[in-house]
Amino acid sequence: MKVLDTIPEISSEPLDRLVKGCEALHIIATARDFGIFDLIEGSKTAEQISSEIGTDTSLTEKFLNALVALQLLSKHDGRYTNAELASTFLMKISPFYQGNMLKLSGNSSNNWSKLRSVMNGDVQKEKNERFEDVFDPSFILAMAEGSMRGSLHRTAKEVSTIPEFQKARTLLDLGGGHGLYAIAFAEMNPELDAMVFDLPPVTEVTREFIKRYDMNERVSVAGGDFVEDDIGHGYDIVFASDVLYRKPDVLFNILKKIHDALNDGGSVMLKHWILNDDRTAPPTSVLFDLMLSLRGDWHHIYTEDEYIELLRDAGFSNVRLLDISSQTSPSALIIGNKEV
C-alpha cells in the first residue's frame, strides 16, 4: 500500500474546532487581564497598546491579530478597534459584560485538568468540600453576567404568562444569589413582594444589585443555608434557578421543605439545565454534569422524567416543563403546584 492510497472519509475540522477551543479561551482571558477591550476606545495601533500595557510591541501585534482572527477586534490601516462582540460582552461599561463569567470558565479549565487523575483514582475528589464553599463574590457576579446573556429574559417572559405568577403576591427566590430574577419578577408584577434567600456572604452582593435597580421597597434579603435552615412560610411562589443540582435524597428533602413553605395553591418554579433520558444530550448539560463531578460528589443534573417524579413524590401536582432553552443554555422551567 502506498501512502496516497487512502484518505479519510470525513473531515477532521470538527475535531480541530474542539481542540483549539482551549487556545481561544487563553487568548481571550489574557486580553481581559490586560484590559485590552476597555483600553481600546476608538482605535489604537499595536505600538500604542503595547506602550500602555508594558509589553513587547512585536508580540503584542501578533496577539492583537489573534483577537482579530477570533472576530473580537477589527484592524484597518494598522489600527485596532473593538468588534461588536467585544464591545457588547467584554467591555466593563456594557450591561452585558462577561468578564467574571470568563474568569469562571478559566477556573473550570483547571478542574478539567484533573479529569484523568480523578478517573484513575490518583487524586482524591473533593468529597468533603461544602457546596457553599464554591461561592464567592466573583462567582455570583459571573452568574449575574450569565443571566444577562438571555436566560433571565427568556425565563421572565415565560413566567409572566403563567396564571399562578400573575395572581401571586409573595415570592421566594431560593438561592437567588444576585437577585436579578426576583428583581425582574417584581418589575413585571407590581403587586408582588419578593425575597432572596441565600448564604450570608452572598447576600452582600444581592443587596448591591437590589440597590442598583432601586428595588429596596419590593425585594428583601434573608441569609441562611436552604438545605439546613428554615426558609420561612407563606409564599405563593418559590423560584429557584440553577441551584438544586444536588443528589436525589438531598433534593427531595429540599422540595419537601419548599412544599411546606408554600401557601395552599402555591407553585414551585425551577429553572435548571436538563439531560435527555440517555444522559447524552444536550452537550452543554453533559459536559457540565461531568465537570461538576470533578468538584465533589454532591452534584447531579436531572432528566425531565426525573424532575417530574421528584416533584410528584414531594407532593406537587400538575407538574409540567416549559422549554426556555437556547444554544448555550439548555434550560427548562419545571413547575408544580401545591394542592389547595
C-alpha positions as semicolon CSV with decimal commas, in nm:
position;residue;x (nm);y (nm);z (nm)
1;M;0,000;0,000;0,000
2;K;0,127;0,346;-0,090
3;V;0,091;0,650;0,134
4;L;-0,161;0,817;-0,101
5;D;-0,379;0,509;-0,144
6;T;-0,607;0,604;0,146
7;I;-0,777;0,923;0,254
8;P;-1,019;0,989;0,545
9;E;-1,385;0,974;0,450
10;I;-1,470;1,255;0,690
11;S;-1,310;1,594;0,762
12;S;-1,104;1,650;1,078
13;E;-1,243;2,004;1,107
14;P;-1,490;1,924;1,391
15;L;-1,204;1,769;1,591
16;D;-0,982;2,070;1,521
17;R;-1,250;2,306;1,650
18;L;-1,282;2,109;1,972
19;V;-0,907;2,102;2,033
20;K;-0,848;2,469;1,955
21;G;-1,123;2,591;2,191
22;C;-0,871;2,592;2,475
23;E;-0,639;2,820;2,276
24;A;-0,914;3,077;2,226
25;L;-1,005;3,073;2,596
26;H;-0,647;3,154;2,700
27;I;-0,617;3,433;2,442
28;I;-0,945;3,596;2,547
29;A;-0,866;3,558;2,919
30;T;-0,526;3,724;2,864
31;A;-0,694;4,011;2,680
32;R;-0,930;4,053;2,973
33;D;-0,641;4,051;3,222
34;F;-0,464;4,325;3,026
35;G;-0,787;4,524;2,991
36;I;-0,746;4,531;2,613
37;F;-1,113;4,585;2,527
38;D;-1,155;4,873;2,774
39;L;-0,824;5,019;2,663
40;I;-0,932;5,047;2,300
41;E;-1,164;5,347;2,279
42;G;-1,195;5,446;1,917
43;S;-0,888;5,290;1,759
44;K;-0,523;5,234;1,853
45;T;-0,208;5,092;1,698
46;A;-0,019;4,795;1,835
47;E;0,259;5,034;1,939
48;Q;0,017;5,247;2,142
49;I;-0,137;4,946;2,310
50;S;0,195;4,777;2,392
51;S;0,322;5,105;2,539
52;E;0,018;5,138;2,764
53;I;0,025;4,779;2,894
54;G;0,404;4,748;2,902
55;T;0,451;4,456;2,666
56;D;0,674;4,371;2,370
57;T;0,545;4,550;2,060
58;S;0,606;4,270;1,812
59;L;0,442;4,005;2,029
60;T;0,157;4,245;2,113
61;E;0,082;4,291;1,744
62;K;0,063;3,915;1,694
63;F;-0,162;3,890;2,000
64;L;-0,394;4,162;1,867
65;N;-0,401;3,991;1,527
66;A;-0,512;3,672;1,702
67;L;-0,801;3,870;1,856
68;V;-0,888;3,990;1,506
69;A;-0,888;3,630;1,385
70;L;-1,125;3,546;1,672
71;Q;-1,350;3,830;1,550
72;L;-1,316;4,027;1,874
73;L;-1,117;4,311;1,717
74;S;-1,114;4,473;1,375
75;K;-0,798;4,603;1,203
76;H;-0,782;4,879;0,945
77;D;-0,467;5,062;0,832
78;G;-0,272;4,921;1,126
79;R;-0,524;5,040;1,387
80;Y;-0,737;4,814;1,607
81;T;-1,096;4,867;1,720
82;N;-1,338;4,657;1,921
83;A;-1,572;4,440;1,719
84;E;-1,937;4,436;1,822
85;L;-1,894;4,105;2,007
86;A;-1,624;4,254;2,229
87;S;-1,793;4,590;2,286
88;T;-2,114;4,411;2,387
89;F;-1,975;4,140;2,615
90;L;-1,616;4,228;2,708
91;M;-1,621;4,599;2,795
92;K;-1,686;4,674;3,162
93;I;-1,918;4,963;3,081
94;S;-2,157;4,730;2,895
95;P;-2,462;4,600;3,086
96;F;-2,386;4,262;2,926
97;Y;-2,022;4,241;3,044
98;Q;-1,900;3,880;3,080
99;G;-1,559;3,927;3,242
100;N;-1,639;3,736;3,560
101;M;-1,804;3,459;3,359
102;L;-1,486;3,437;3,152
103;K;-1,283;3,408;3,473
104;L;-1,511;3,129;3,589
105;S;-1,455;2,947;3,260
106;G;-1,081;2,974;3,318
107;N;-1,121;2,823;3,664
108;S;-1,325;2,541;3,512
109;S;-1,037;2,461;3,278
110;N;-0,828;2,396;3,589
111;N;-1,089;2,147;3,704
112;W;-1,075;1,972;3,367
113;S;-0,701;1,925;3,405
114;K;-0,780;1,688;3,695
115;L;-1,000;1,461;3,485
116;R;-0,754;1,181;3,412
117;S;-0,616;1,175;3,766
118;V;-0,962;1,172;3,922
119;M;-1,080;0,891;3,693
120;N;-0,767;0,690;3,779
121;G;-0,824;0,748;4,148
122;D;-0,479;0,912;4,180
123;V;-0,628;1,234;4,317
124;Q;-0,892;1,230;4,587
125;K;-1,205;1,408;4,473
126;E;-1,307;1,694;4,696
127;K;-1,586;1,492;4,855
128;N;-1,577;1,685;5,178
129;E;-1,597;2,026;5,015
130;R;-1,914;2,203;5,119
131;F;-2,144;2,322;4,843
132;E;-2,140;2,676;4,978
133;D;-1,757;2,691;4,965
134;V;-1,779;2,716;4,587
135;F;-1,931;3,063;4,605
136;D;-1,753;3,398;4,630
137;P;-1,846;3,747;4,502
138;S;-1,675;3,682;4,167
139;F;-1,881;3,365;4,120
140;I;-2,207;3,548;4,198
141;L;-2,115;3,827;3,956
142;A;-2,041;3,563;3,692
143;M;-2,385;3,412;3,746
144;A;-2,539;3,757;3,708
145;E;-2,348;3,814;3,384
146;G;-2,456;3,473;3,257
147;S;-2,821;3,550;3,324
148;M;-2,796;3,877;3,130
149;R;-2,699;3,688;2,814
150;G;-3,065;3,598;2,766
151;S;-3,168;3,332;3,017
152;L;-3,311;3,592;3,256
153;H;-3,514;3,748;2,976
154;R;-3,645;3,415;2,840
155;T;-3,738;3,299;3,189
156;A;-3,912;3,623;3,281
157;K;-4,108;3,625;2,956
158;E;-4,231;3,269;3,014
159;V;-4,310;3,322;3,382
160;S;-4,508;3,638;3,305
161;T;-4,762;3,430;3,109
162;I;-4,826;3,178;3,389
163;P;-5,157;3,239;3,572
164;E;-5,005;3,139;3,907
165;F;-4,749;3,418;3,872
166;Q;-4,999;3,680;3,764
167;K;-5,201;3,635;4,083
168;A;-4,902;3,584;4,317
169;R;-4,831;3,833;4,594
170;T;-4,529;3,674;4,765
171;L;-4,228;3,506;4,602
172;L;-3,916;3,345;4,745
173;D;-3,608;3,335;4,520
174;L;-3,430;3,036;4,677
175;G;-3,054;3,054;4,646
176;G;-3,117;3,366;4,440
177;G;-2,759;3,497;4,453
178;H;-2,751;3,824;4,262
179;G;-3,129;3,861;4,292
180;L;-3,187;3,961;3,929
181;Y;-3,470;3,710;3,889
182;A;-3,650;3,841;4,197
183;I;-3,598;4,198;4,075
184;A;-3,732;4,115;3,729
185;F;-4,036;3,936;3,872
186;A;-4,115;4,234;4,096
187;E;-4,084;4,467;3,796
188;M;-4,330;4,253;3,598
189;N;-4,585;4,213;3,878
190;P;-4,638;4,541;4,069
191;E;-4,838;4,357;4,338
192;L;-4,555;4,114;4,413
193;D;-4,314;4,128;4,708
194;A;-4,006;3,911;4,665
195;M;-3,740;3,778;4,900
196;V;-3,397;3,644;4,805
197;F;-3,269;3,367;5,033
198;D;-2,900;3,278;5,013
199;L;-2,585;3,231;5,216
200;P;-2,497;3,538;5,428
201;P;-2,176;3,625;5,234
202;V;-2,372;3,606;4,907
203;T;-2,646;3,841;5,026
204;E;-2,399;4,129;5,042
205;V;-2,376;4,111;4,664
206;T;-2,756;4,069;4,642
207;R;-2,813;4,396;4,825
208;E;-2,587;4,579;4,580
209;F;-2,800;4,462;4,285
210;I;-3,124;4,549;4,465
211;K;-2,992;4,899;4,531
212;R;-2,870;4,933;4,171
213;Y;-3,221;4,868;4,038
214;D;-3,393;5,075;4,310
215;M;-3,591;4,778;4,443
216;N;-3,533;4,810;4,818
217;E;-3,906;4,859;4,879
218;R;-4,007;4,547;4,685
219;V;-3,724;4,295;4,721
220;S;-3,583;4,187;5,058
221;V;-3,297;3,957;5,158
222;A;-3,261;3,674;5,410
223;G;-2,940;3,486;5,489
224;G;-2,914;3,115;5,551
225;D;-2,843;2,768;5,414
226;F;-3,161;2,642;5,249
227;V;-3,051;2,280;5,299
228;E;-3,017;2,315;5,674
229;D;-3,216;2,624;5,775
230;D;-3,581;2,724;5,780
231;I;-3,676;2,918;5,466
232;G;-3,995;3,073;5,602
233;H;-4,360;3,023;5,509
234;G;-4,647;3,193;5,333
235;Y;-4,513;3,212;4,980
236;D;-4,729;3,199;4,668
237;I;-4,425;3,104;4,459
238;V;-4,086;2,956;4,539
239;F;-3,848;3,006;4,247
240;A;-3,501;2,852;4,214
241;S;-3,252;2,895;3,930
242;D;-2,962;2,654;3,878
243;V;-2,901;2,587;4,249
244;L;-3,063;2,246;4,301
245;Y;-2,806;2,023;4,130
246;R;-2,798;1,802;4,439
247;K;-2,814;1,427;4,488
248;P;-3,171;1,285;4,481
249;D;-3,210;1,238;4,858
250;V;-3,094;1,592;4,931
251;L;-3,306;1,742;4,653
252;F;-3,615;1,552;4,770
253;N;-3,577;1,699;5,119
254;I;-3,540;2,049;4,975
255;L;-3,853;2,003;4,762
256;K;-4,046;1,887;5,069
257;K;-3,928;2,199;5,252
258;I;-4,043;2,413;4,959
259;H;-4,381;2,237;4,958
260;D;-4,429;2,312;5,328
261;A;-4,327;2,677;5,280
262;L;-4,588;2,742;5,009
263;N;-4,942;2,863;5,063
264;D;-5,215;2,621;4,955
265;G;-5,241;2,655;4,578
266;G;-4,886;2,794;4,561
267;S;-4,631;2,693;4,298
268;V;-4,269;2,588;4,276
269;M;-4,080;2,704;3,966
270;L;-3,737;2,558;3,895
271;K;-3,518;2,691;3,614
272;H;-3,247;2,432;3,558
273;W;-3,047;2,260;3,289
274;I;-3,175;1,914;3,197
275;L;-3,047;1,600;3,025
276;N;-3,218;1,362;2,784
277;D;-3,320;1,015;2,904
278;D;-2,985;0,863;2,796
279;R;-2,795;1,146;2,970
280;T;-2,601;1,205;2,644
281;A;-2,751;1,537;2,530
282;P;-2,759;1,830;2,506
283;P;-2,377;1,857;2,500
284;T;-2,363;2,160;2,731
285;S;-2,551;1,977;3,005
286;V;-2,349;1,655;2,961
287;L;-2,016;1,836;2,991
288;F;-2,144;2,041;3,287
289;D;-2,259;1,724;3,462
290;L;-1,913;1,571;3,427
291;M;-1,728;1,890;3,524
292;L;-1,935;1,934;3,840
293;S;-1,849;1,581;3,947
294;L;-1,481;1,674;3,945
295;R;-1,551;1,913;4,233
296;G;-1,732;1,669;4,459
297;D;-1,997;1,404;4,486
298;W;-2,293;1,628;4,573
299;H;-2,372;1,730;4,213
300;H;-2,632;1,580;3,983
301;I;-2,817;1,701;3,674
302;Y;-3,159;1,551;3,611
303;T;-3,368;1,439;3,317
304;E;-3,716;1,567;3,252
305;D;-3,877;1,249;3,386
306;E;-3,659;1,255;3,698
307;Y;-3,769;1,609;3,782
308;I;-4,134;1,518;3,731
309;E;-4,103;1,212;3,956
310;L;-3,921;1,402;4,230
311;L;-4,177;1,680;4,235
312;R;-4,468;1,440;4,244
313;D;-4,307;1,239;4,524
314;A;-4,264;1,563;4,719
315;G;-4,640;1,626;4,695
316;F;-4,670;1,856;4,394
317;S;-4,940;1,817;4,131
318;N;-4,991;1,949;3,777
319;V;-4,617;1,914;3,717
320;R;-4,509;2,036;3,373
321;L;-4,200;2,160;3,189
322;L;-4,166;2,465;2,967
323;D;-3,876;2,487;2,722
324;I;-3,672;2,807;2,768
325;S;-3,351;2,674;2,617
326;S;-3,102;2,834;2,382
327;Q;-2,791;2,701;2,210
328;T;-2,578;2,790;2,511
329;S;-2,831;2,740;2,791
330;P;-3,028;2,411;2,774
331;S;-3,276;2,518;3,042
332;A;-3,627;2,413;3,126
333;L;-3,876;2,573;3,361
334;I;-4,021;2,296;3,579
335;I;-4,346;2,392;3,755
336;G;-4,551;2,214;4,020
337;N;-4,850;2,318;4,230
338;K;-4,935;2,260;4,594
339;E;-5,293;2,144;4,609
340;V;-5,549;2,356;4,793
